[in-house]
Amino acid sequence: MKKYSCETHIDHALDMLVAETEEFPIMEKIFEEEKLSTKCSYCEECATYIVSSK
């Protein structure tokens, strides 16, 4: 499972991933060149982080 998140929604993305998978989340910062096309899973802002499980 993978979710994309902006700065505003990172706490929500982490909470949702833990609730859905019951696993410790992995949070990775998105590189500048990938930000252009990647949108947050919760709004229309550019994503800053990828939150995933193993």
TORMI-465384 format. One record per atom (N, C-alpha, C): residue in one letter; atom name; x negated, y negated, z negated. Coordinates in pm, whole numbers, m for minus. Each point is the difference from the previous one (the first is absolute). Layout:
N
<rec A; CA; <X; Y; Z>> ...
//
This chain:
54
<rec M; N; <m84; 117; 0>> <rec M; CA; <84; m117; 0>> <rec M; C; <m89; m124; 0>> <rec K; N; <40; m99; 77>> <rec K; CA; <m78; m122; 13>> <rec K; C; <95; m119; 8>> <rec K; N; <m30; m104; m78>> <rec K; CA; <78; m124; 3>> <rec K; C; <m97; m115; 22>> <rec Y; N; <46; m101; 72>> <rec Y; CA; <m79; m120; 22>> <rec Y; C; <58; m110; m87>> <rec S; N; <m87; m82; m58>> <rec S; CA; <48; m102; m93>> <rec S; C; <m76; m131; 14>> <rec C; N; <74; m110; m18>> <rec C; CA; <m62; m133; m9>> <rec C; C; <m38; m23; m146>> <rec E; N; <m62; m113; m28>> <rec E; CA; <m40; m34; m138>> <rec E; C; <121; m6; m94>> <rec T; N; <111; m50; 49>> <rec T; CA; <120; m18; m81>> <rec T; C; <61; 133; m44>> <rec H; N; <0; 100; 87>> <rec H; CA; <70; 125; m26>> <rec H; C; <m89; 116; m42>> <rec I; N; <m128; m25; m33>> <rec I; CA; <m90; 110; m33>> <rec I; C; <46; 76; m125>> <rec D; N; <46; m69; m102>> <rec D; CA; <47; 67; m122>> <rec D; C; <118; 91; 31>> <rec H; N; <92; m49; 81>> <rec H; CA; <118; 78; 38>> <rec H; C; <m41; 123; 81>> <rec A; N; <m93; m17; 93>> <rec A; CA; <m46; 113; 82>> <rec A; C; <m66; 108; m85>> <rec L; N; <m83; m42; m96>> <rec L; CA; <m64; 97; m90>> <rec L; C; <104; 74; m82>> <rec D; N; <96; m74; m57>> <rec D; CA; <105; 62; m81>> <rec D; C; <84; 97; 81>> <rec M; N; <37; m38; 122>> <rec M; CA; <83; 86; 84>> <rec M; C; <m74; 128; 40>> <rec L; N; <m128; m11; 31>> <rec L; CA; <m76; 119; 38>> <rec L; C; <m11; 97; m116>> <rec V; N; <m26; m51; m120>> <rec V; CA; <m7; 86; m118>> <rec V; C; <135; 66; m27>> <rec A; N; <108; m75; 11>> <rec A; CA; <134; 53; m23>> <rec A; C; <35; 109; 102>> <rec E; N; <m40; m18; 125>> <rec E; CA; <35; 94; 106>> <rec E; C; <m89; 124; 1>> <rec T; N; <m129; m15; m29>> <rec T; CA; <m94; 112; 13>> <rec T; C; <m45; 57; m134>> <rec E; N; <17; m77; m108>> <rec E; CA; <m47; 37; m134>> <rec E; C; <m150; 30; 0>> <rec E; N; <m73; m71; 85>> <rec E; CA; <m146; 11; 8>> <rec E; C; <m62; m138; m18>> <rec F; N; <m128; m1; m36>> <rec F; CA; <m73; m125; m14>> <rec F; C; <m18; m62; 138>> <rec P; N; <36; m126; 19>> <rec P; CA; <m11; m63; 133>> <rec P; C; <m143; m42; 34>> <rec I; N; <m28; m1; 128>> <rec I; CA; <m129; m48; 52>> <rec I; C; <29; m132; 71>> <rec M; N; <m70; m105; m41>> <rec M; CA; <23; m132; 58>> <rec M; C; <m125; m42; 78>> <rec E; N; <17; m29; 129>> <rec E; CA; <m111; m41; 85>> <rec E; C; <32; m135; 62>> <rec K; N; <m100; m86; 7>> <rec K; CA; <18; m131; 63>> <rec K; C; <m9; 16; 151>> <rec I; N; <86; m70; 74>> <rec I; CA; <0; 5; 145>> <rec I; C; <m102; m99; 53>> <rec F; N; <m79; 43; 97>> <rec F; CA; <m100; m88; 60>> <rec F; C; <68; m109; 81>> <rec E; N; <m66; m112; 16>> <rec E; CA; <55; m118; 68>> <rec E; C; <54; 30; 139>> <rec E; N; <m72; 80; 79>> <rec E; CA; <44; 28; 136>> <rec E; C; <126; 87; 6>> <rec E; N; <29; 76; m107>> <rec E; CA; <121; 83; m5>> <rec E; C; <120; m79; m50>> <rec K; N; <m22; m111; m69>> <rec K; CA; <108; m79; m58>> <rec K; C; <93; m60; 106>> <rec L; N; <m51; m27; 116>> <rec L; CA; <78; m69; 103>> <rec L; C; <127; 75; 39>> <rec S; N; <m5; 133; 5>> <rec S; CA; <115; 76; 48>> <rec S; C; <71; 78; m110>> <rec T; N; <m52; 1; m121>> <rec T; CA; <58; 80; m107>> <rec T; C; <87; m86; m90>> <rec K; N; <127; 36; m10>> <rec K; CA; <95; m74; m83>> <rec K; C; <25; 72; m132>> <rec C; N; <33; m75; m102>> <rec C; CA; <37; 53; m131>> <rec C; C; <126; 87; 15>> <rec S; N; <6; 109; m75>> <rec S; CA; <117; 90; 3>> <rec S; C; <124; m64; m62>> <rec Y; N; <m18; m111; m72>> <rec Y; CA; <111; m61; m75>> <rec Y; C; <40; m139; 49>> <rec C; N; <m81; m59; 88>> <rec C; CA; <33; m132; 55>> <rec C; C; <m71; m15; 135>> <rec E; N; <3; m117; 58>> <rec E; CA; <m60; m23; 131>> <rec E; C; <m141; m58; m6>> <rec E; N; <m56; m14; m120>> <rec E; CA; <m136; m53; m14>> <rec E; C; <m102; 104; 49>> <rec C; N; <m119; m46; 33>> <rec C; CA; <m107; 91; 37>> <rec C; C; <m43; 81; m122>> <rec A; N; <m20; 128; 20>> <rec A; CA; <m42; 87; m110>> <rec A; C; <m145; m28; m38>> <rec T; N; <m28; 9; m129>> <rec T; CA; <m135; m19; m52>> <rec T; C; <m56; 133; m51>> <rec Y; N; <90; 91; m41>> <rec Y; CA; <m41; 128; m59>> <rec Y; C; <75; 117; 63>> <rec I; N; <m66; 116; m3>> <rec I; CA; <65; 127; 31>> <rec I; C; <4; 77; m132>> <rec V; N; <118; 43; m38>> <rec V; CA; <19; 79; m121>> <rec V; C; <40; 140; 45>> <rec S; N; <m76; 101; m45>> <rec S; CA; <28; 136; 43>> <rec S; C; <m25; 99; m113>> <rec S; N; <44; 123; 23>> <rec S; CA; <m33; 109; m91>> <rec S; C; <m103; 88; 70>> <rec K; N; <m53; 98; m71>> <rec K; CA; <m105; 83; 59>> <rec K; C; <38; 63; 130>> 
//
